[in-house]
């Protein structure tokens, strides 16, 4: 009987962890949020894209515009946070 069970176990394919798009997006958002919080605490600011500009956001929530994003790239959706 043990041989039959052992044989049956060998014929089953090995299951690998399944990564869904939802899990990947959730993990990415959590990772970026944690990194942004740590960077803010260490450097005192974060650099992000906002309203067609690359800007620095400081601990006191003030914003400094660095450079405007070229118009040809504005319609593309690109979010890291």
Legacy VTK file of the C-alpha trace (Angstrom):
# vtk DataFile Version 3.0
C-alpha trace
ASCII
DATASET POLYDATA
POINTS 81 float
0.000 0.000 0.000
2.844 2.416 0.803
4.302 1.765 -2.629
1.000 2.699 -4.293
0.838 5.968 -2.353
4.462 6.762 -3.122
3.903 6.038 -6.814
0.797 8.238 -6.913
2.734 11.097 -5.325
5.457 10.921 -7.968
2.991 11.359 -10.814
1.572 14.643 -9.509
3.226 17.760 -10.903
4.996 19.945 -8.352
2.921 23.012 -7.456
4.708 26.332 -7.653
3.519 29.530 -5.945
1.063 31.432 -8.135
1.688 35.155 -8.614
-1.361 37.115 -9.669
-1.406 40.625 -11.078
-3.355 41.782 -8.017
-0.737 40.378 -5.619
2.084 41.933 -7.644
0.433 45.373 -7.742
-0.311 45.250 -4.010
3.247 44.249 -3.126
4.684 46.940 -5.407
2.511 49.667 -3.878
3.464 48.598 -0.359
7.153 48.536 -1.280
7.084 51.980 -2.911
5.131 53.459 0.007
7.619 52.075 2.535
10.594 53.275 0.465
9.056 56.761 0.105
8.489 56.991 3.877
12.060 55.889 4.615
13.508 58.292 2.036
11.468 61.163 3.472
12.804 60.431 6.968
16.425 60.114 5.790
16.644 62.870 3.166
13.756 65.117 4.131
12.163 65.059 0.670
10.990 62.822 -2.179
11.150 63.461 -5.923
7.961 62.593 -7.831
6.046 63.453 -10.992
3.015 65.661 -10.320
0.778 67.660 -12.653
3.245 67.566 -15.549
6.259 68.477 -13.408
9.095 66.673 -11.661
8.911 68.057 -8.114
10.457 67.703 -4.667
8.000 67.203 -1.818
9.432 68.107 1.594
8.554 66.966 5.118
6.581 70.174 5.710
4.525 69.325 2.571
5.992 72.231 0.601
6.706 71.564 -3.074
9.600 72.718 -5.238
9.248 72.378 -9.019
12.388 70.960 -10.635
11.530 70.648 -14.321
8.485 70.386 -16.543
7.850 67.049 -18.223
7.950 67.199 -22.022
4.451 67.431 -23.530
4.896 64.331 -25.708
5.233 62.220 -22.536
2.398 63.758 -20.475
-0.324 61.397 -21.734
1.540 58.274 -20.662
0.472 56.854 -17.315
3.473 56.161 -15.124
3.073 55.902 -11.375
5.590 54.677 -8.847
3.714 55.611 -5.697
LINES 1 82
81 0 1 2 3 4 5 6 7 8 9 10 11 12 13 14 15 16 17 18 19 20 21 22 23 24 25 26 27 28 29 30 31 32 33 34 35 36 37 38 39 40 41 42 43 44 45 46 47 48 49 50 51 52 53 54 55 56 57 58 59 60 61 62 63 64 65 66 67 68 69 70 71 72 73 74 75 76 77 78 79 80
